[in-house]
Amino acid sequence: MSSTQIRARRERAAWQTIDSGQLLLIATAGLFVVVAIAEVAAAGLRQPNVAIIFGVLIALGELFRMVMPGNREVAPIASAGAMGYALLVGIGPEGAPPDAPLGVVPAEHSPLQVVAVTSVGMLVGSLPHILVGRSPRPDAMARRLFTVAVVALCFRPMLTLGLPWQLLLAVMGLVVVLSCFTDVLIAAMIRAEAVRARFGIALRDEIDAKMALCAATSATAMLIAVATTAMGEAALLIFTVPILVTQFAFRRYAGIRATYLQTVRALSRVTEVGGYVETGHSRRVSRLSVAMGRELGMSEEELLELEYAALMHDIGQLSLGDPIPGGATVLASPAEQRRIAELGAEVIKQTGVLDRVAHIVQLSSHPYRTGPEALGGPGEGERPAPVPPLAGRIIKVANAYDDLVGDSADRDRGAAVLERLRLDSAAEYDPTVVEALSRVVDRRPRP
């Protein structure tokens, strides 16, 4: 199969994963573009030199777009340029007529021209990516375009009211805040449907992930609009630098996160290569754990820590002289399970940056109920073991399930293991976590 055929298959698969919310957003943005281009074609392009300059800035921003943690595609330079064009009041004082408002050449473009210029700039900037097989995400591009349309439609009609500068700045601030809220809200709705998360959790994750960048992008857009109005087109070169620096910082942060995850995944394979656990065990436990954590309403940051801990939960087995048959720690004695977890936690602590992950791994072998009332609880005079955190309880259930099921697709076997976990949930396993596992397993496609 040729590389062209492989690329085409991947693109078809990407489109097949688009859900109804994404399709609605893409269709709405597409309708905006069609109407905007038709209006510009009929009325003509106003102040074409300014439109071309902003279009080039938007295209460059799309060319240097990036992917943030959580697979979030962003193009802060393009967004800042497009919103700056939507907020533009005038183009410098040179050549302004005596009766010009604010003493500058008024910006005459309409909201629909903003949408048309933005869409063309985004398309031109995406062409190099498309040519090398890195097609942009249609929903991400549609969301960026929709956000710019909100700014243009809300702000540009205000210019006909003859408002003073102070009031115009206040309106700018309100409009960019509205655009940020719109972007985050739409992203949360799509993400909640895509990953089967609760909307409140998805909204909180989007706020945590995007508000800092959204604030930087909005501030740069306002700065571009005000500076271009006061100084002319040359201000674009000067006042795009802050968002360029911000994008570089976010790109480094995203790269560090990706490197961490790759390192943890590589480290988790040591136990498989050494024959201590079955091939794919750590990866399967990680996927189950993340799905259960999402089912139980964990935030994105908590899910990342859970993924790290699930990948490395068995690393303590490297200290064993005689490996457990099949690596199934669920069949080992409670004392042996705790020893493996504690040794694994010590290894993870040596990184110096994953102390919380080490704590999760250390307590992942502890039973759900640890008080004297639990079956097999501490004897008289003994201190009860610490209560494991939710992430630890999730890993304990996911590990037990995979130890007993493995990579088998037999649903009857899976159902029998789930029933066994339910029977042991009086003390050993958290019943809420077991039921979350049951829902995750039920959603799996049948072989």
C-alpha positions in Angstrom: 0.0 0.0 0.0 1.4 3.4 -1.0 1.9 6.3 1.3 -0.8 8.2 -0.6 -3.3 5.4 0.1 -2.3 5.2 3.8 -2.7 9.0 4.1 -6.1 8.9 2.4 -7.2 6.1 4.7 -6.2 8.0 7.8 -8.0 11.1 6.6 -11.2 9.0 6.0 -10.9 7.5 9.5 -10.5 11.0 11.0 -13.7 12.2 9.3 -15.5 9.1 10.4 -14.8 9.9 14.1 -16.4 13.4 13.8 -19.5 13.4 16.0 -22.8 15.3 15.6 -21.7 18.4 17.6 -18.5 18.7 15.5 -20.6 18.4 12.3 -23.0 21.1 13.4 -20.1 23.5 14.2 -18.4 22.7 10.9 -21.6 23.3 8.9 -22.3 26.6 10.7 -18.8 27.8 10.1 -19.1 26.7 6.4 -22.3 28.7 6.1 -20.6 31.8 7.5 -17.8 31.4 4.9 -20.1 31.0 2.0 -22.2 34.0 2.9 -19.1 36.1 3.7 -17.4 35.3 0.4 -20.6 35.9 -1.6 -21.0 39.3 0.1 -17.4 40.4 -0.6 -17.6 39.2 -4.2 -20.8 41.3 -4.7 -19.7 44.4 -2.8 -16.0 44.3 -3.5 -13.0 44.1 -1.1 -12.8 47.3 1.0 -9.3 48.6 1.7 -7.6 45.7 0.0 -4.1 46.6 1.2 -5.1 46.2 4.9 -7.1 43.0 4.1 -4.0 41.5 2.5 -1.7 42.4 5.3 -4.0 40.8 7.9 -4.6 37.9 5.6 -0.9 37.2 5.4 -0.6 37.4 9.2 -3.5 34.9 9.6 -1.9 32.5 7.1 1.4 32.6 8.9 -0.3 31.9 12.2 -2.0 28.9 10.7 1.3 27.7 9.2 2.8 27.8 12.8 -0.1 26.3 14.6 0.6 23.8 17.4 -1.1 21.0 19.4 -1.4 21.5 23.1 -1.8 18.8 25.7 -5.1 17.0 25.4 -4.8 17.0 21.6 -6.0 20.6 21.4 -5.1 22.3 18.1 -4.5 26.0 18.5 -3.2 28.8 16.3 -2.7 31.8 18.6 -1.0 34.1 16.1 -3.7 33.5 13.5 -6.4 34.0 16.1 -4.8 37.2 17.4 -4.5 38.6 13.8 -8.0 37.7 12.9 -9.5 39.2 16.0 -7.3 42.3 15.6 -8.7 42.7 12.1 -12.2 42.4 13.5 -11.5 45.0 16.2 -9.7 47.4 13.9 -11.1 51.0 14.2 -8.7 52.8 11.8 -5.4 52.7 9.9 -3.1 55.4 11.3 -3.5 59.1 11.0 -1.7 59.5 7.7 -4.0 60.7 4.9 -7.0 61.0 7.2 -9.6 63.6 6.2 -10.1 66.5 8.7 -13.5 65.3 9.7 -12.4 61.7 10.2 -13.5 60.2 13.6 -10.7 59.8 16.1 -8.4 61.6 13.5 -7.5 58.4 11.6 -8.5 56.7 8.4 -11.6 54.7 9.3 -11.5 50.9 8.8 -14.4 50.3 6.4 -14.5 46.6 6.2 -17.7 44.7 7.3 -18.0 41.8 9.7 -18.5 39.5 6.7 -15.3 40.7 5.1 -13.5 39.8 8.4 -14.9 36.3 8.1 -13.9 36.1 4.4 -10.4 37.3 4.9 -9.9 35.0 7.9 -11.2 31.9 6.1 -8.9 32.6 3.1 -5.9 33.2 5.3 -6.6 30.0 7.3 -6.9 28.0 4.1 -3.7 29.4 2.6 -1.8 28.8 5.9 -3.1 25.2 6.0 -2.1 24.2 2.5 1.6 23.4 3.4 0.3 21.1 6.2 -2.1 19.4 3.8 0.5 18.8 1.2 2.7 16.9 3.7 -0.2 14.9 5.1 -0.8 16.9 8.3 -4.4 17.9 7.6 -5.8 20.3 10.1 -8.7 19.3 12.4 -11.9 20.7 10.7 -13.6 21.2 14.1 -10.7 23.2 15.5 -10.5 25.5 12.4 -14.3 25.9 12.5 -14.2 26.9 16.2 -11.5 29.5 15.5 -13.4 30.9 12.6 -16.7 31.0 14.6 -14.9 32.8 17.5 -13.6 35.5 15.1 -17.1 35.8 13.6 -18.6 36.5 17.1 -16.0 39.3 17.6 -16.7 40.8 14.2 -20.5 40.6 14.4 -20.5 42.1 18.0 -17.9 44.8 17.6 -18.0 46.3 14.1 -21.6 47.6 14.2 -20.5 49.6 17.3 -18.2 51.7 15.1 -21.2 53.4 13.5 -22.3 54.8 16.9 -19.4 57.3 17.1 -18.4 56.1 20.6 -15.4 57.8 22.3 -12.1 55.9 22.6 -12.5 55.0 26.3 -15.9 53.4 25.6 -14.6 51.6 22.5 -11.8 50.0 24.6 -14.3 48.8 27.1 -16.5 47.3 24.4 -13.4 45.6 22.9 -12.7 44.1 26.3 -16.2 42.8 26.7 -16.3 41.4 23.2 -13.0 39.5 23.5 -14.1 38.1 26.9 -17.3 36.9 25.2 -15.3 35.3 22.4 -13.1 33.4 24.9 -16.2 32.2 26.8 -17.7 31.1 23.5 -14.6 29.2 22.4 -14.2 27.4 25.7 -18.0 26.6 25.9 -18.0 25.1 22.4 -14.8 23.2 23.0 -16.2 21.8 26.2 -19.4 20.6 24.5 -17.5 18.9 21.8 -15.0 17.3 24.2 -17.7 16.1 26.5 -19.4 14.2 23.7 -16.1 13.0 22.2 -14.6 11.4 25.3 -17.9 10.7 27.2 -17.0 13.1 30.0 -19.4 15.1 32.1 -20.0 18.6 30.7 -19.0 20.3 33.9 -15.7 18.4 34.1 -15.0 19.1 30.4 -15.7 22.8 30.9 -13.3 22.9 33.9 -10.6 21.2 31.9 -11.0 23.5 28.9 -10.8 26.6 31.2 -7.7 25.2 32.9 -6.1 24.3 29.6 -7.0 27.3 27.4 -7.7 30.4 29.5 -4.1 31.5 29.8 -3.5 31.3 26.1 -6.9 32.8 25.3 -6.1 35.8 27.6 -2.8 36.3 25.8 -4.4 36.0 22.4 -7.2 38.4 23.2 -4.8 41.0 24.8 -2.6 40.8 21.7 -5.6 41.2 19.4 -6.6 44.4 21.2 -3.0 45.6 21.2 -2.8 45.0 17.4 -6.1 46.8 16.8 -5.2 49.9 18.9 -1.6 50.1 17.7 -2.6 49.8 14.0 -5.2 52.5 14.5 -2.7 54.8 16.1 0.5 54.0 14.1 -0.6 52.3 10.9 0.2 48.9 9.4 3.8 48.9 10.6 2.5 48.2 14.2 1.6 44.7 13.1 5.2 43.7 12.9 6.0 45.1 16.4 3.0 44.0 18.4 2.8 40.4 17.1 6.0 39.6 18.9 4.4 39.1 22.4 2.1 36.4 21.1 5.0 34.8 19.2 6.9 34.5 22.4 3.9 33.2 24.3 3.4 30.5 21.6 7.0 29.4 21.9 6.6 29.0 25.6 3.4 27.0 25.2 5.1 24.8 22.6 7.9 24.0 24.9 5.5 23.2 27.7 3.5 20.8 25.3 6.8 19.2 24.2 7.9 18.6 27.8 4.5 17.0 28.6 4.8 14.8 25.5 8.3 13.7 26.4 7.3 12.8 29.9 4.5 10.6 28.7 6.8 8.9 26.1 9.4 8.3 28.8 6.9 6.8 31.2 5.5 4.5 28.5 9.0 3.4 27.6 9.7 2.7 31.3 6.5 0.7 31.7 7.7 -1.7 29.0 10.7 -2.8 31.0 8.6 -5.2 33.0 7.2 -6.7 29.8 10.6 -7.0 28.1 11.9 -8.7 31.2 9.1 -11.2 31.3 7.6 -10.0 34.6 4.2 -9.2 33.1 2.3 -10.2 30.0 2.8 -8.1 26.9 0.4 -5.2 26.7 -0.6 -5.5 30.4 0.5 -2.0 31.5 -1.0 -0.4 28.4 -4.4 -2.2 28.9 -4.5 -1.3 32.6 -3.7 2.3 31.7 -6.5 2.6 29.1 -9.0 0.9 31.5 -8.0 3.2 34.3 -8.3 6.4 32.3 -11.7 5.3 31.0 -12.9 4.6 34.5 -11.4 7.8 35.8 -13.3 9.8 33.2 -16.5 7.8 34.0 -16.0 8.9 37.7 -15.6 12.6 36.8 -11.8 13.0 37.3 -10.3 16.2 35.8 -7.8 16.1 33.0 -4.8 16.7 35.3 -5.9 13.9 37.6 -6.4 11.6 34.5 -2.8 12.3 33.5 -1.4 11.4 36.9 -3.7 8.3 36.8 -2.3 7.3 33.4 1.3 7.7 34.6 0.6 5.6 37.7 -1.3 2.9 35.8 1.6 2.6 33.3 4.2 2.1 36.1 2.1 0.3 38.7 4.0 -3.0 38.2 7.5 -1.6 38.0 8.2 -2.9 41.5 8.2 -6.5 40.2 11.7 -5.8 38.8 12.9 -6.4 42.4 11.5 -9.9 42.6 13.9 -12.8 42.5 11.2 -15.2 41.2 8.7 -13.5 38.9 5.0 -14.1 39.7 3.5 -16.5 37.1 2.1 -14.4 34.3 2.8 -11.3 36.4 -0.6 -11.5 37.9 -0.2 -9.7 41.2 -3.9 -10.2 42.0 -2.9 -13.8 42.8 0.0 -12.8 45.2 -0.4 -12.5 48.9 -1.5 -9.0 50.3 1.9 -8.6 51.9 3.7 -9.3 48.6 1.4 -6.9 46.7 2.2 -4.1 49.1 5.9 -4.9 48.9 5.8 -4.7 45.1 3.8 -1.4 45.2 6.2 0.2 47.8 9.3 -0.8 45.8 7.7 0.6 42.7 6.9 3.9 44.5 10.5 4.2 45.6 11.7 3.8 42.0 9.3 6.5 40.8 10.3 8.9 43.6 13.8 8.8 42.2 12.6 10.9 39.3 12.1 13.8 41.7 9.1 15.1 39.8 6.5 12.4 40.1 5.9 12.2 43.9 2.1 12.2 43.6 2.3 9.4 41.1 4.5 7.5 43.5 2.0 8.0 46.2 -0.8 6.6 44.0 1.3 3.5 43.1 2.3 2.9 46.7 -1.4 2.8 47.9 -2.8 1.0 44.8 -2.3 -2.4 46.5 -4.2 -1.4 49.7 -7.7 -2.7 50.2 -10.6 -0.3 49.8 -11.7 -0.6 53.4 -8.9 -0.5 55.8 -10.5 0.0 59.2 -11.0 -2.7 61.9 -14.4 -3.5 60.4 -13.0 -4.6 57.1 -12.5 -8.3 56.4 -8.9 -9.2 57.2 -8.4 -5.8 58.8 -5.6 -4.9 61.3 -5.5 -6.8 64.5 -5.6 -5.3 68.0 -3.0 -2.7 68.6 -2.2 -2.4 64.8 -2.7 0.9 63.0 -5.0 0.7 60.0 -3.4 1.2 56.6 -4.0 4.6 54.9 -7.1 4.9 52.7 -6.0 4.7 49.1 -6.9 7.7 46.9 -9.5 7.3 44.1 -6.7 6.9 41.5 -5.2 4.0 43.6 -8.6 2.3 43.9 -9.1 2.6 40.2 -5.7 1.0 39.4 -6.4 -1.8 41.8 -9.6 -2.7 40.1 -8.2 -2.3 36.5 -5.1 -4.4 37.4 -7.2 -7.2 38.9 -9.5 -7.3 35.9 -6.6 -7.4 33.4 -4.7 -10.0 35.4 -7.7 -12.3 35.2 -8.9 -11.5 31.7 -5.8 -10.3 29.8 -6.2 -9.6 26.2 -9.1 -12.1 25.9 -12.2 -10.8 24.0 -14.4 -13.4 25.6 -17.3 -11.4 27.1 -18.5 -14.3 29.3 -15.0 -14.5 30.9 -15.1 -10.7 31.5 -18.5 -10.9 33.1 -17.4 -13.7 35.4 -14.4 -11.6 36.5 -16.6 -8.6 37.1 -18.9 -10.7 39.3 -15.8 -11.9 41.2 -14.7 -8.3 41.8 -18.2 -7.4 43.0 -18.2 -10.2 45.5 -14.8 -9.0 46.8 -15.9 -5.3 47.0 -17.0 -5.6 50.6 -13.4 -4.9 51.6 -11.0 -5.3 48.8 -12.4 -3.2 45.9 -14.4 0.0 45.8 -17.9 -0.9 44.6 -18.3 2.4 42.8 -15.1 1.8 40.8 -16.2 -1.8 40.0 -19.4 -0.5 38.6 -17.5 2.1 36.6 -15.4 -0.7 35.1 -18.6 -2.6 34.3 -19.9 0.4 32.3 -16.6 0.9 30.5 -16.4 -2.8 29.5 -20.1 -2.8 28.3 -19.3 0.0 25.9 -16.5 -1.9 24.2 -17.3 -3.1 20.7 -18.2 -6.7 20.4 -15.7 -8.9 18.5 
